[in-house]
Amino acid sequence: MTDRRGAAVVACCRAPHHAPVTVHASFVDRVRASCADGTFVKLLLSAPADAAQAVQRIAVRLVEQQGRAVLSFTRSEARRDTVENRDLAEGLEKLAVELPGFHAALLRTTASDWQLQHGKDCVPRLVRHRASTTVVPSRAHDQEKPTYLGPAAQPWLLGLGLVDAQGRARPRLADKLAQVDRYTEILAHLARDCGWQEGSHAEPLRFVDVGCGKGHLTFAAWHLVHHLLGRKAQGLGVEARAELVAGAQQLAQAVAGDELHFVQGDIGTVALPALDLLVALHACNTATDHAIRRGIEARARLIVVAPCCHQEVRPQLGSPEPLAPVLAHGLMAERMAEWVTDGLRALVLEWAGYRTKVIEFASLEHTGKNLLLAAVRKDGDPSPAERAAARARIDAFRGFFGIRTHALDGLLGASG
């Protein structure tokens, strides 16, 4: 029997109370066989049966440790990934337990791809597809971390002076190149959170980078969309310094054509097109808040900001008990002002209907301003009750620290 796409449906049972046992066991048998004959490529469990569960996907690799076969499970939650290694026999038993908790599973082997899926009748089926690869991956447990800036990135990396003509990092800019690669990696993961899968949409993905400087991260965002996601891009870099805009625009025309443009403007007032992604890294003081406001007002699916100096809250910061003795130290008060400022920004983003993460995107040895706020807009607007609860959290937080005014007050519809 085949489905509408011609894929072979090799396991199906119409009795729902029998189907899970039969089909799930058959899927585990396919995994066991591919491990035994060396054809295993990778395994992915997704679409949790319970949408509220913490683990949203599980990726499984077959690796070798001290001469024995091991299944390495990577469990992905909203804010972290955890890795667990199990001997092959134990790992297969663990897989059999985990599998019913997901509505989709995909086993890739060099012989065939096996997909476990549920139809509208909620009956699981095991479908066989043509193998998508004939290459067996490395079985080494520790693998070299892949770079997101491959050969396709070399023209703009060379144009920005980060690499030489042979593609080698310039010695004094090696740290900067590593940061750009790390930023691209983070954006790739956030793109997955937004549903921007590779080749999943025909329409362009629209992004704006405000306060972009020379455009290092603007070009990285374009690289992600154009080369890694395989989608058309409509990118805009906004920078106040005319000489930087001119240089970036010249490089953009040579590398990205009409998919990327740079304009001179201010983060708070520049005219912005409709957009999916807004980026503002190291925008100084309240410029970060202006970027957050513009992203929320544009209903951007993803907002990514890396705050720089935190001057607005520091003079207002109170000394509530029992923190007063600690905040009497100027350095501690300075650090606390940074945390309070960024914490308040995260609360406002959540009030506006975003799932917000706080990520360390660069090592402290490179920059002390290494926190990144990443906010993905939820489907649908918050209900009045959700808005009220989020606003109460903001008010309580501000009241505790004595914050009277803030750059995002206008967005909240209050004056502090």
C-alpha positions as CSV (number, residue, x, y, z in Angstrom):
1,M,0.0,0.0,0.0
2,T,1.2,3.5,-0.7
3,D,0.1,7.0,0.4
4,R,-0.8,9.8,-1.9
5,R,2.9,10.7,-2.5
6,G,3.8,7.1,-3.5
7,A,5.6,6.3,-0.2
8,A,5.1,2.8,1.0
9,V,3.0,2.4,4.1
10,V,4.4,-0.7,5.6
11,A,2.8,-0.7,9.0
12,C,-0.7,0.3,9.8
13,C,-3.4,-1.0,12.1
14,R,-7.0,0.3,12.1
15,A,-7.6,-0.7,15.7
16,P,-6.3,2.2,17.8
17,H,-5.7,0.2,20.9
18,H,-3.5,-2.3,19.0
19,A,-1.9,0.2,16.6
20,P,0.6,1.9,18.9
21,V,2.1,-1.3,20.1
22,T,2.5,-2.8,16.7
23,V,3.7,0.3,14.8
24,H,6.0,1.6,17.6
25,A,7.6,-1.8,18.0
26,S,8.1,-2.1,14.3
27,F,9.8,1.4,14.3
28,V,12.2,0.4,17.1
29,D,13.0,-2.8,15.2
30,R,14.0,-0.7,12.2
31,V,16.3,1.3,14.4
32,R,17.8,-1.8,15.9
33,A,18.4,-3.3,12.5
34,S,20.1,-0.1,11.1
35,C,22.4,0.0,14.2
36,A,23.3,-3.6,13.6
37,D,24.1,-3.4,9.9
38,G,25.8,0.0,10.1
39,T,23.3,1.9,8.0
40,F,22.0,4.2,10.8
41,V,22.3,7.9,10.0
42,K,20.2,9.8,12.5
43,L,16.9,9.7,14.4
44,L,14.5,12.5,15.4
45,L,11.4,12.5,17.6
46,S,9.2,15.6,17.3
47,A,5.6,16.8,17.7
48,P,5.0,15.9,21.4
49,A,1.7,14.1,22.1
50,D,1.4,16.5,25.1
51,A,2.1,20.0,24.0
52,A,2.7,21.1,27.6
53,Q,5.6,18.7,28.1
54,A,9.1,20.2,28.6
55,V,11.0,18.2,26.0
56,Q,9.9,19.3,22.5
57,R,12.2,17.1,20.4
58,I,14.8,14.3,20.8
59,A,17.7,13.8,18.4
60,V,19.5,10.5,18.5
61,R,23.0,9.7,17.2
62,L,24.8,6.4,17.0
63,V,28.4,6.8,18.4
64,E,31.3,4.8,19.6
65,Q,32.7,5.1,23.1
66,Q,35.6,3.0,24.2
67,G,34.9,0.4,21.5
68,R,31.2,0.0,22.2
69,A,28.1,1.3,20.4
70,V,26.2,4.0,22.2
71,L,23.0,5.9,21.5
72,S,23.4,9.6,22.3
73,F,20.1,11.3,23.1
74,T,19.9,15.1,22.8
75,R,16.7,16.4,24.5
76,S,15.7,19.9,23.4
77,E,13.6,22.1,25.7
78,A,12.6,25.7,25.3
79,R,15.6,27.1,27.1
80,R,18.2,24.3,27.1
81,D,19.5,21.0,25.6
82,T,20.6,18.0,27.6
83,V,22.6,15.1,26.3
84,E,22.4,11.5,27.7
85,N,24.4,8.5,26.4
86,R,23.2,4.9,26.8
87,D,24.6,1.6,25.7
88,L,22.9,0.3,22.6
89,A,20.6,-2.3,24.2
90,E,19.6,0.1,27.0
91,G,19.2,2.9,24.5
92,L,16.8,0.9,22.4
93,E,14.8,0.1,25.5
94,K,14.7,3.8,26.3
95,L,13.6,4.7,22.8
96,A,10.7,2.3,23.1
97,V,9.6,4.1,26.2
98,E,10.0,7.6,24.7
99,L,8.5,6.9,21.3
100,P,4.8,6.9,22.3
101,G,5.2,10.4,23.7
102,F,5.7,11.9,20.2
103,H,3.4,12.0,17.2
104,A,6.3,12.1,14.7
105,A,9.5,10.2,14.3
106,L,12.0,10.0,11.5
107,L,14.8,7.4,11.1
108,R,17.3,8.1,8.3
109,T,19.4,5.2,7.1
110,T,21.6,4.8,4.0
111,A,19.1,2.2,2.8
112,S,15.7,3.9,3.4
113,D,14.1,6.6,5.5
114,W,11.4,5.5,7.9
115,Q,8.7,7.9,9.1
116,L,6.3,7.3,11.9
117,Q,3.3,9.6,11.5
118,H,-0.3,10.0,12.7
119,G,-3.1,10.7,10.3
120,K,-6.4,12.6,11.0
121,D,-7.7,9.3,12.4
122,C,-4.9,9.4,15.1
123,V,-3.8,6.0,13.9
124,P,0.1,5.8,13.7
125,R,1.6,4.5,10.4
126,L,5.1,3.6,9.5
127,V,6.0,4.9,6.0
128,R,9.1,4.0,4.0
129,H,10.8,6.6,1.8
130,R,13.8,6.6,-0.5
131,A,17.0,7.2,1.4
132,S,17.9,10.9,1.5
133,T,21.6,10.1,1.9
134,T,24.0,7.2,1.3
135,V,26.7,8.6,3.5
136,V,27.3,7.2,6.9
137,P,28.2,10.0,9.4
138,S,31.1,9.8,11.7
139,R,30.6,7.6,14.8
140,A,33.0,9.7,16.8
141,H,31.4,11.0,20.0
142,D,33.2,14.3,20.1
143,Q,32.9,16.0,16.7
144,E,34.3,19.2,15.5
145,K,31.8,22.0,15.9
146,P,30.4,23.0,12.5
147,T,30.8,26.6,11.3
148,Y,27.8,28.5,10.0
149,L,30.0,30.7,7.9
150,G,31.1,28.3,5.1
151,P,32.5,29.1,1.6
152,A,29.3,31.0,0.7
153,A,30.1,33.6,3.4
154,Q,33.7,34.3,2.1
155,P,32.8,37.2,-0.3
156,W,31.2,39.4,2.4
157,L,33.7,38.3,5.1
158,L,36.5,39.4,2.8
159,G,34.7,42.6,2.0
160,L,34.4,43.4,5.7
161,G,38.1,42.6,6.2
162,L,37.5,39.7,8.6
163,V,39.3,37.1,6.4
164,D,42.1,37.3,3.8
165,A,41.9,36.2,0.2
166,Q,42.5,32.6,1.2
167,G,39.6,32.7,3.6
168,R,41.8,32.7,6.7
169,A,40.7,34.8,9.7
170,R,42.9,37.9,10.1
171,P,44.8,37.5,13.4
172,R,43.5,40.6,15.1
173,L,40.0,39.9,14.1
174,A,39.7,36.2,14.9
175,D,37.6,36.9,18.0
176,K,35.2,39.1,15.9
177,L,34.8,36.3,13.3
178,A,34.0,33.8,16.1
179,Q,31.4,36.2,17.5
180,V,29.8,36.6,14.0
181,D,29.7,32.8,13.6
182,R,28.2,32.4,17.1
183,Y,25.6,35.0,16.3
184,T,24.6,33.2,13.1
185,E,24.3,30.0,15.1
186,I,22.0,31.6,17.6
187,L,19.9,33.1,14.8
188,A,19.7,29.6,13.1
189,H,18.2,28.1,16.3
190,L,15.8,31.0,16.8
191,A,14.7,30.7,13.1
192,R,13.7,27.1,13.9
193,D,11.7,28.3,16.9
194,C,9.9,30.7,14.6
195,G,9.1,27.9,12.1
196,W,11.4,29.3,9.5
197,Q,12.6,25.9,8.3
198,E,14.8,25.4,5.4
199,G,13.0,26.0,2.1
200,S,9.6,26.1,4.0
201,H,8.3,29.3,2.5
202,A,8.4,30.9,-0.9
203,E,7.8,34.5,0.2
204,P,10.9,36.6,1.3
205,L,11.9,36.8,5.0
206,R,12.1,40.4,6.0
207,F,14.6,41.7,8.6
208,V,16.0,45.0,9.8
209,D,19.2,45.5,11.7
210,V,19.1,48.9,13.5
211,G,22.4,50.5,14.6
212,C,24.2,48.1,12.3
213,G,27.6,49.8,12.1
214,K,29.6,48.3,9.3
215,G,27.0,45.6,8.8
216,H,28.8,42.5,10.2
217,L,25.7,41.1,11.7
218,T,23.4,42.4,8.9
219,F,25.4,40.4,6.4
220,A,25.3,37.4,8.7
221,A,21.5,37.6,8.9
222,W,21.3,37.8,5.1
223,H,23.7,34.8,4.9
224,L,21.4,32.8,7.2
225,V,18.3,33.5,5.2
226,H,19.7,33.3,1.7
227,H,22.2,30.5,2.0
228,L,21.3,28.4,5.1
229,L,17.5,28.7,4.9
230,G,17.4,28.9,1.1
231,R,14.9,31.7,1.1
232,K,14.6,35.0,-0.5
233,A,15.6,37.9,1.8
234,Q,14.5,41.5,2.2
235,G,17.1,42.9,4.5
236,L,17.7,46.5,5.7
237,G,20.6,47.8,7.7
238,V,20.1,51.2,9.6
239,E,23.1,53.2,10.7
240,A,23.5,56.9,11.7
241,R,27.0,57.3,10.3
242,A,26.9,58.1,6.6
243,E,30.4,56.8,5.8
244,L,29.6,53.4,7.2
245,V,26.3,53.3,5.3
246,A,28.1,54.0,2.0
247,G,30.7,51.3,2.5
248,A,28.1,48.7,3.5
249,Q,25.8,49.5,0.7
250,Q,28.5,49.1,-1.9
251,L,29.4,45.7,-0.5
252,A,25.7,44.7,-0.3
253,Q,25.2,45.5,-4.0
254,A,28.1,43.3,-5.0
255,V,27.3,40.4,-2.7
256,A,23.5,40.3,-2.1
257,G,22.1,42.4,-5.0
258,D,18.6,43.7,-4.3
259,E,18.1,41.5,-1.2
260,L,20.0,43.8,1.1
261,H,20.1,47.6,1.5
262,F,21.6,50.0,4.0
263,V,20.2,53.4,4.9
264,Q,21.1,56.3,7.2
265,G,18.8,56.8,10.1
266,D,18.0,56.8,13.8
267,I,16.8,53.8,15.6
268,G,13.8,55.6,17.1
269,T,12.5,57.4,14.1
270,V,13.6,55.7,10.9
271,A,10.8,54.5,8.6
272,L,10.6,50.7,8.8
273,P,9.0,48.3,6.3
274,A,6.8,45.3,7.4
275,L,9.2,42.9,9.0
276,D,9.6,39.4,10.4
277,L,12.9,40.0,12.4
278,L,14.3,43.0,14.1
279,V,17.9,43.0,15.4
280,A,19.7,45.6,17.5
281,L,23.0,44.6,19.0
282,H,24.9,46.9,21.3
283,A,22.5,49.8,20.9
284,C,23.5,52.2,23.6
285,N,21.3,53.0,26.6
286,T,17.6,53.6,25.7
287,A,18.3,52.9,22.0
288,T,17.7,49.3,22.9
289,D,14.3,50.2,24.3
290,H,13.5,52.1,21.1
291,A,14.4,49.0,19.1
292,I,12.2,46.8,21.3
293,R,9.3,49.2,20.9
294,R,9.7,49.4,17.1
295,G,9.8,45.6,16.9
296,I,6.7,45.2,19.0
297,E,4.8,47.8,17.1
298,A,5.7,46.1,13.8
299,R,4.6,42.8,15.3
300,A,7.9,41.2,14.3
301,R,7.9,37.5,14.8
302,L,11.4,37.7,16.3
303,I,13.2,40.5,18.2
304,V,16.9,40.1,19.1
305,V,18.7,42.7,21.1
306,A,22.0,42.8,22.9
307,P,21.9,45.8,25.3
308,C,25.0,48.0,25.8
309,C,25.2,50.7,28.5
310,H,22.4,50.9,31.1
311,Q,22.2,54.6,32.1
312,E,18.5,55.2,32.6
313,V,17.7,52.9,35.5
314,R,20.9,53.4,37.5
315,P,20.0,56.8,39.0
316,Q,16.6,55.6,40.0
317,L,17.7,52.3,41.6
318,G,16.5,52.0,45.2
319,S,18.1,50.0,47.9
320,P,15.3,47.7,49.1
321,E,15.9,45.3,52.0
322,P,17.5,42.9,52.3
323,L,19.6,44.1,49.3
324,A,20.6,47.5,50.8
325,P,23.9,46.5,52.4
326,V,25.0,44.8,49.1
327,L,23.9,47.7,46.9
328,A,25.8,50.1,49.1
329,H,28.8,49.0,47.1
330,G,28.9,51.0,43.8
331,L,30.1,48.1,41.7
332,M,27.3,45.9,42.9
333,A,24.7,48.6,42.3
334,E,26.1,49.1,38.8
335,R,25.8,45.3,38.1
336,M,22.3,45.2,39.6
337,A,21.2,48.2,37.5
338,E,22.1,46.2,34.4
339,W,20.2,43.1,35.5
340,V,17.2,45.1,36.5
341,T,17.1,47.0,33.2
342,D,17.3,43.9,31.1
343,G,14.9,42.0,33.4
344,L,12.4,44.8,32.9
345,R,12.8,44.6,29.1
346,A,12.2,40.9,29.2
347,L,9.0,41.4,31.3
348,V,7.7,44.0,28.8
349,L,8.4,41.6,25.9
350,E,6.4,38.9,27.7
351,W,3.6,41.4,28.3
352,A,3.5,42.1,24.6
353,G,3.0,38.4,23.8
354,Y,6.6,37.1,23.3
355,R,8.4,34.1,24.6
356,T,11.7,35.6,25.8
357,K,15.1,34.0,26.3
358,V,18.2,35.5,27.9
359,I,21.3,34.1,26.1
360,E,25.0,34.6,26.6
361,F,26.2,35.1,23.0
362,A,29.9,35.9,23.5
363,S,32.5,35.0,26.1
364,L,33.2,37.5,28.9
365,E,36.8,37.7,27.8
366,H,35.7,39.3,24.5
367,T,33.0,41.7,25.9
368,G,31.3,42.4,29.2
369,K,28.1,43.2,27.3
370,N,27.4,39.6,26.3
371,L,23.7,39.1,27.1
372,L,21.2,38.8,24.3
373,L,17.5,39.0,24.7
374,A,15.7,36.9,22.1
375,A,11.9,37.1,21.9
376,V,9.6,35.0,19.6
377,R,6.1,36.2,19.2
378,K,3.4,33.7,20.2
379,D,0.5,32.8,17.9
380,G,-2.4,35.1,18.8
381,D,-2.5,38.1,21.1
382,P,-2.4,37.8,24.9
383,S,-5.9,37.7,26.5
384,P,-6.9,40.6,28.8
385,A,-6.3,38.4,31.8
386,E,-2.8,37.5,30.6
387,R,-2.0,41.2,29.9
388,A,-3.2,42.2,33.4
389,A,-1.1,39.5,35.1
390,A,2.0,40.5,33.1
391,R,1.4,44.2,33.9
392,A,1.1,43.3,37.6
393,R,4.5,41.6,37.4
394,I,6.0,44.6,35.8
395,D,4.5,47.0,38.3
396,A,5.6,44.9,41.3
397,F,9.1,44.6,39.8
398,R,9.4,48.4,39.3
399,G,8.0,49.1,42.7
400,F,10.5,46.9,44.4
401,F,13.4,48.6,42.8
402,G,11.9,52.1,42.8
403,I,11.8,52.6,39.0
404,R,9.6,55.6,38.4
405,T,10.1,56.2,34.6
406,H,11.3,54.0,31.8
407,A,11.7,54.3,28.0
408,L,9.1,51.7,27.4
409,D,6.4,53.5,29.4
410,G,4.7,54.8,26.3
411,L,4.3,51.3,25.0
412,L,2.7,50.2,28.2
413,G,0.3,53.1,28.1
414,A,1.5,54.6,31.4
415,S,3.9,57.2,32.6
416,G,5.6,55.1,35.3
